Amino acid sequence: MNRREVLHQAEKCITQDRAATHGNAEDSFALIAKMWSVWLDREVSAYDVGMMMALFKVARAKGNPSHSDNLLDMIGYAALAEEIANG
């Protein structure tokens, strides 16, 4: 895929496919943040969740660079984190 196709596919993932399956990302990230906060015994924000999930995908991409799903998800998580950070 070229860069335009990658960005289009990432957009589709976070606005249609994943949203239909998992619901609103902001709500999901807020719930994940609450659960991670309890587990880590420190406050985690929805923004932190987006960034840490992007880092999770970075680690996965390092292990399997040819699996494009990791890169698409990384872009998607970064876009969601930006949206959460800036409303």
KAFEN-V925734 format. One record per run of one state. SS is the DSSP state (alpha for helix, beta for strand, coil for the rest). FROM is the first residue (numbers start at 0). TO is the last residue. If there is no record, write none. Layout:
# KAFEN-V925734
ss->(SS:SS)
from->(FROM:FROM)
to->(TO:TO)
This chain:
# KAFEN-V925734
ss->(coil:alpha:coil:alpha:coil:alpha:coil:alpha:coil)
from->(0:2:22:24:40:45:63:67:86)
to->(1:21:23:39:44:62:66:85:86)
